[in-house]
């Protein structure tokens, strides 16, 4: 049992590394495809550079606050092997969902909520289960890390992630509803935003493909 905790922590850390590496490689691969080459991708990336800087600054501020409030979070420390194993499984499944969703979304993903050229409404693949599977994956990954790490300062991660993700859901739902109108309203009425139903409804026979935007 002494070796279980570091092993699960290493597994969860590997999930984060795989997620980060796949995201960077995916952004480059699909960005180059969508913009006709490296120069076009770099040119397009400049338009959202300020948003990425703000996001990085926000993440840095989060880690600064957590680091300087460790005494508070230590009171929440509670590690149980059963919960840790559940957390590791959740982290693995969430990482798989993130990779699947990113691949399906392809060139339509952006770090900033936006509509891409020739944007399509995706309703198959992971988008049959939830409208925003990338955000489901992120929430699952940080929650799994909290369980694997025994709560403590890891509790801050889902607490910080949830309001940010819910805000992104509202923004992206509004964008998609404005672009696709009744088709997106019908999709939204049958598919939940983040938490899949136990018995998912069948996709509409006239659905257009796989969910645009995470």
N, C-alpha and C positions, 0 to 999 in steps of 0.2 A: 504493500500500500504506500510505502514511502516513495517508491519510484513512480507511482501513478500520477501524482500531481504535476511534477515537472514534465512527464511525458505528454500529458494532456495540454499543458501550457505550450509545449513545443508544437504540438499538432495545431492548436489554435493560431499560434504565430505563423505557422506555415500557410494556413488558410488566408491570413491577411497578406502575406507576401505574394501568394498566387493571385489573389484578387488585384493587388496593386500592379503587378507585372502584366497581367492580362489586360488591365484597363489602359495602361500606357501603350502597350503594343497595339491594342485594338483601336485606340484613338489615332495612332499613327497610320495603321493599315487602312482603316475605313476613311480617315481624313484624306489620305493621299488618293484613294479611289474616287471619293466624292468630288475632289477639287482638281482632278486631272494632273496630279503630280505633286512633288514635294513643295515646289514654290507656291503653287496654288493653296496647298494646305497651310503653309506657314503664313501666307497672306491672310487667309480666312481666320486663322487662329488669333491674329492680332486684334480682331474686332471684339473678341470676348476676353482679352488678356486682363483687363481691369477686374472683371468678375472673378477670374481665377485667383488673382492677387488677393482680393477680399476674402475669398474662401480659404486660401492658405493662411491669411492673417487671422481669420476666425478660428481655425484649427489650432494655430499657435497660441492664441489667447486662451483657448480651452485647456490646452495642456499646461500652460502657465498657472492658471487658476487651480486646476486639479493638483498640480505639484505643490502649490503653496497652501493647500487645505487638506493635506494627506492625513493630518491628525483627526479631522472630522470623519473621513471615509473609513479610517481604520476601525472605528466603532461599529461599522457595518459588516466587518469581516465574518464570514460564515461559510466554511468549506465542507461539503459532504460529497463522498465519492459518487453516490448515485446522481446527484445534481450535476456534478462535474462531467460524468459520462454523458448525461443528457445534453449538457452544453456543448460538448465536443461533437456529438452527433448533429446537433442543430447547426453548429459552425460549418461542418462538412456539407450538409444539405444546402445551407444558405450560399456557400461558395459555389456549389454546382449550379444553383439557380441563377446566381449572378453571371456566371460564364455563359450559361445557356441564353439568358435574356439579352446579354450584350451582343452575342453572335446573331441572334434573331433580329435585333434592332438595326444592326449594321450601320449604314451611313446616316441613319436618321437620328442617331444619338448626338447630344451636345452637352457640354458641362453646364450650359445655361439653358433654362427652359425656353424653347423656341421651336418654330416650325421650319423644317428644311425644305429645300427645293424639291418639288414633286413628292411631298410628304404623303405617306400612306397610313391608313388606319389599320393597325395590326390587331387581330383578334384570335389568332391561333397560337400554337406553341405555349409558352408560359403565360401568354396574355389571355388564354382561355380561363385561367385560374384566378388571376388578379389583374387589374388594370396597370399596376405599377410594380411589376415583379422585381425590378432592380432595387427599388426602395424596400420591398419585402426582404430581399436578400441582405441588404445592409442592416436592417433592423434585426434580422435573425442572427447575423454574424456578431454584432455587438452584444446582443442578449446572450448568445452562446458563450462569448468571451467572459461575460459577467458570471455566468454559472460555473464555467471552468475555473475561473480565477478566484472563486469564493467570495463574490460580491466585493466588499471593500471599495477601493477607488474605481474598480471596473463598473460599479453601479452608475457612475457619472456618464458613461458612454451612451447607454440607451436613454437616459434622462435628457441628455443634450441632443441626441439624434432625433428623437420622436417629434418634437415641435418643428424642427427644421424639415423633416420629411413630410409632415402633414401640410406645411406651408407650400412645399413643392407640389404636392398632390393637388392642392386647390388651384395653384397657378396653371399647372399643366392640364388639368381637367377643363379649365376655362378656355385655354388655347385650343384644345382639341374640339370642344363643343362649338367654338366659334368657326373652326375650319370645316368640320364635318357635320354639324347640325344634328338633324334627327338620327342619323346613323350612329353618332357617338352617344346621343341621349339613350338610344335603345341598348347600346353596348353597356353603358354605365348602369342602366337599370337592372341588368342581369349579372354583371360581373363586379364583385367587390373591389375596393381600392387596394387594400394591402393584405388582408387576412382571407385566405381561400375558404370557401364553404366546404363542408364535409362532403356534400353531394353537388358538384358544380353543374350548372345548367348547360344544356347543349348549345353550341354556337348557332346563331341565326344562319339559315341557309344562304342568305345573301350577304354574309360578312365579307369584308374585303381583304383578308389576309391577316397579318400579325401585328399586334398593338403598337402604334406609334408613340414614341416617348416612353420612358420607363414608368 
